[in-house]
Amino acid sequence: MRALALMDQNDERARQVKDEYLFGPDLLVAPVVTEGTQRSVYLPQGEWVDYWTGSYVTGGRTVIADVPVDQIPVYARAGAVIAKIPEDVMTLVPQSESGNTQVKSMDDRRVYELIDGGGGASITDFEGRRVERGEHSLKIAGDSAAHMILRWRSGKPSKVTVNGAEVKVESGESGAFVEFDHLKESLVGWE
C-alpha cells in the first residue's frame, strides 16, 4: 500500500488525496469513509478500468463512483496483469507446518488476472517469474513450476493457445479463464 503521491510527486491533486491508496503498482483503492451511495475518486494520469464494471476511465481527473453496500471503489490500470492466489486459499502457511488440515493452504495454483487495455505491462511475481504482456499475448518465464489460471477480468477470448497448442476457454463467476501447467517458459496468445 502506498500514497498516490508516490506514483507522481508532481501531481498536485494526488498529493492532496488523503483516503485513497495504490495497492501494488496497478490497483487504486478508494475506501468508503462516509455514509452514502457515491463517493468522489481522484484517478491519476493514464487509463483506468473500474474493477467491478469493466468501464474505462481516463485519469487526471476526479470521478463520482457508485458505492454499493457490498463493495468499495477499485480501479485497475488499463492493460495490467494482477498476480493473485486462488480464492479458496485461506493461508500461505503449508498444512505440514501449521498442522491444521481444516484450513485450505497454498498449493501449486497461481492466478494471473488480465485487465482490459493494451499490452506493455510486466511484473515479477512473488516466486520470481517474469510476466510480460503484449496486446494479445502473455509470456511467463521462470523456473518455478505451477498450475496457472489465466483469467480475463472482462470479455472472453474466442481462441487461446499455450505454447502453440489450443486450450479450452472456460467461464466462471470471475470471468473467462484457461488453465495450464507452467514449467520454465509459457507463451499464451489469444484472439
N, C-alpha and C positions, 0 to 999 in steps of 0.2 A: 504494500500500500504506500502511495506517495501523493503528495500535494500536486495539483495541476500545474503550479508554477514551476515545478521541476522539469516539466515537459518543454516549456518555452518561457524562460525567465523574462523575456521582453514583452510577453503578453500581459498587459496591464490588467485586463479583466480576470485572467487566470490567477493572478496574484491576489485578487480581492475575494475569490471564492473561498468560503470557509467550510462548507459542508458537502463538498464533492471530493472524490479522490480517484486516482488511477489504481486499478488492481492489475498488476503486471503491466506490460507495455501497451496492451491493446484494449483493455476494458475500462470504461469510465462509469463509476457508480455514483448515484445521487440519492443518498438515503432520505427517507421521508422523516422530517424532523418537526413538522407541524401538522395539525389536523387538516384534512381536505382531500379532494379527489384529483387535484392537479398540483404541480409544482414547477417552478422555473428551473431550467438546467442550462448552464453555460457549456457549450461544446467548443473546444479549441479548434484552430485551423485544421482543415482536412475533411475527408469524407468519413461519415459515421453511419452506422446502421443500428436502428433500435433493435436490441437483442430479442425482444419479445415479439415484435410485429414484422421485422424484416424491412421496415421503411428506411429509405436513405435520407440522410440529413446532412447538408453542407454546414461545416463548422465555422468558427469565427463569429458566433452569434449565440444568443440565448433563445431557447425554445420552451414552449409550455408542454410538459409531459403529463399524460393522464396517469393517475396513480390508483389502480385497482387495489382493493384491500389486501390481496394476496401476493403482490409483487412490488418491487421498487424499480425506479428507472435505471436501466443499464444500457449503455451504448458501446458498441464494438467498432474498432477501426475497420473501415471497409477493406476487404481482402485479407484479414487477419487469419492466422492459424492459432487456435486456442488448444493447448495441451490440457487434458483433463484425466481424471481417474474415473472408472466406471461408477455409475450412480449407486450401485448396491454395496460398494466398499465402505465400511464404517471406520476402519483404522488402517494405518500404514504399518503397524506392528504385526509381523508374521505370527500366525497362530502358534507356531512352535516356540516362540519366545513369550507370548502372553499367557499361553495355557488356556485361553478362552476359545472354545470351539463354537460358541453361540453367536459370536460377532464375526461378520464377514470381513476378512482382512485382504490386503492387496494380493493379487495373483499376477499372472503374466499378461493380462489385458491392459492395453493403453488406448486412450481415445484422443483423436485429433478432430476438432470441430472447425469447419471451414465457414468463414463469414463471407457473405456476398461481396463482390468487388473484384478488382483486377488482381494481378499477381504481384510478385515482388517481395512479399513478406517472407521473413526467415526467422526461425527460432532455434535454440538449442534446448532440448527438454531436460528434465531433471536427471536423466540417465545418460546424458551426453550425446544423444542422437541429434544430428543436424537435420532440420526440416526446412526445405526451400520450396516456396510456392510460385508456380507460374500461373498464367491466367486460367489454363485448363490442365494443370499438372501439379504433382507434388512429388518431390524427391526426398526420401528418408535415408540417411546414411549414418551408420553407427553399428558397432558390434553387439550391442545389447539386443538379444533376440526377444521378441514379444509378439503377442497376438494383437494385431492392430484393428481398431474400429475407426474408420474414417467416416465422419458424419457431415452432411451439408446442412447447415442451420436452416436455410430456406431454399426452396427449389429442389428439383430432383433431376439428376443427370440421366440421359437416356441410355448411355453406354459407358462402362468403366472398365479399364484394363489395368492389371497389375503385372509389371514386368512383361508386357506384351500379351498376356493371356486375359481374356474377358472374364469378369467376375459378375455375379448376380447382385443387382442393386435391390436392397430391401427397404422397407418403410417401417418406422417406429414412431412413437409419440414425440420424439425429439427431432424427427426428420429422416430423410433418406440416408442410408449408410451402406458401406461394404465392409467386409471383414476379410483379413488375410494374415498370414504369418510372415513376419519380417525377420530376416537373418542378419545380413550385413548391409544390403542396399535394396531399396524398393523404389520403383518408379511407377506412379499412379497417373493415369491420364483419363480424362472424361470429356464427353460431349453433351 
